[in-house]
Amino acid sequence: MCTGQVVYQNREATRFGLADDGTSYYVMEPMAGGVSRLLIRNLDLGLETHHDLGELQTVNEGNAYVVRYSVGHSEVVVQPFDFFSRSARSREFSFFPTDGSEPRRLTVDLRGLPRFVSSYEGYFALTRGGGLAMVRHEYRHEEGEVSVAERWSRDLTLGPISDDGNWVVGYSGTEVHVLDASTGETVFVHRWSTPVDQSLRMHDGRLVLGSGTGDAEQIARCRGKREVVTRNQEDEPDGAVTTRYIVDVTGEEACFADLRDRGLYRTVYDVYDLRTLADGRPPDHYQVEYGENPHCGSGDDPFGSLEVRDNELVFVPHDSRLQQR
């Protein structure tokens, strides 16, 4: 494909998605008669496929469906927008492979929020025994019939999944576990040193864990500056009541900024490269300190920084081998 070439253009398209690995993109297009079409373009294979979605509402008509990639980017998943409806018991998910093979469908029990690596593998966050559990389901598709098996479960909150599907993260209030996706066994544990400003995400095979450290009384004082400005309650069809809050954190953020300036509070990213994870050996690790509103131009992004080299702006990735601690 030539540089600068326009590969797709449509003013009427309602949704567009690009795979994180850049191998494909999808577009939702409205067609005559009030129907919709899903276009998938596989850039590696030079393959374009079209799928008639029938009377699927477009984004301008109420967001009836959510369209996204599976974790492994091998399929485009079309899921109902009303997935969180308490009155629903199950919903059908449609999977459209990017390699042009036949679409597949799964009818999913709505007891837990699913995250699909593909139409053959998914993870659910379920309530069990008064707590949360993460569960792996595997699916078999044979002659139009689908069977499901629960492979394993752990009493942890479901976290991110690696793009290749080999690792899945589960966490509690004190620990983060990297699990072997095939067995559910823990292969690496990170123990939080503090319960403050915990965050976790995964990108390009690297697990990023953020946390803050400082004087407990000072941190509690800053936390106390949060203000609830709006509270809404809604009655659900099953009798439950949903409460939603809007919180003003302006005072809290200003307080933490003051502590940081005085050297009484710091926040760091611990970055673990799961691509180097091996039997009996932890993943490569480095640490980056960050301030308010971290981004790649601030120098405290966990993956690298923007620098000017030879009068050009370039992104320089962090090298874990040089920054291990």
C-alpha positions, 0 to 999 in steps of 0.5 A: 500500500502506497504512503498517503493513499486513501484506503477508505472514505465515507461521510455516512459511516457511523462507527469506525475501529482500528485494531491496536496492532494495525492489521485491520479496521471495521466500519459500520455503514447505513444502507438503503431501507434502514439496514446496516452493514459491517465492513471489515478490511484486513490490511495484512491479507488485502481482504475486505468482507461485508456483513448485512446486519439488518435493522441495526440502529446506527449511533445517531438513532440510540446506540442500540449496539456496541461494536468492538474488537475481541481482545486478540483482534481476530474478530469484531464483536457486536454486542447489545447496548442494553447488556446492563439491563437488569430485566434481561437474562441473556443476550446474543453476541456476534463475532465476525472474523477478520480473516473472512471466515464464517461469523459465529454467535454466542448466547451469554448469560448476563450474570457476569460482564464478559470479556472475549479473547475470541468466540472460543474463549471469554472471561466473566466477573461473577459474584460468588460467596459474597465476593467477586470471582473471575471465571474462564469459559471456553466455547466449542462451535460444531455444526451450528451448535455451541457448547460451553465449559468452565475451565477455572475460577479464582476469587479475584477481581477480573483485570486486563488480558494480554493481547495474545491471550496467554496472561490474564490479571486478577487483583484484590485490595492488596495484591495483583496476580498474573495468571496463566490463562490456560490453567488459572495458576498464579505465575507472578504476584505484585503486592501493593505497598500502599492502598493509595492511587492504585491503578492497573492497565496493560498495553503491548505486553506490559502490565502497568501498576500505579500507586502513591506513597506518602504520610497517611494522615496527610493523604487522608486530609486530602481525600477528605476534600472530595465533595459529592455534588450530585446524587441520583437514585433509580428504581430497577424493575427487580426492586433494586435501587441504583445510586449514582454520584458525581464527585468534585475532586478539585480540592483533593487534586490541589491538596495532593499537588501541594504535598507533591511540591513539598516532597510529602507525596509521590506516585510511581508506575511499576512496569512489568514486561510480561513478554519476558515472563518465564518459568521460575523467573519474574518479568523484566521490571522498571519504575517511572515516577509521574506527576499530575496528568501524566502523558507522553510529552511530560516525560513520565509516561510508563512506556516512553517519552517525546524527545527532539532529536536532529530537529525531529520530534520522536517517541523514545520507548523506555528500555527495561534492561537499563531501568530495572530496579 
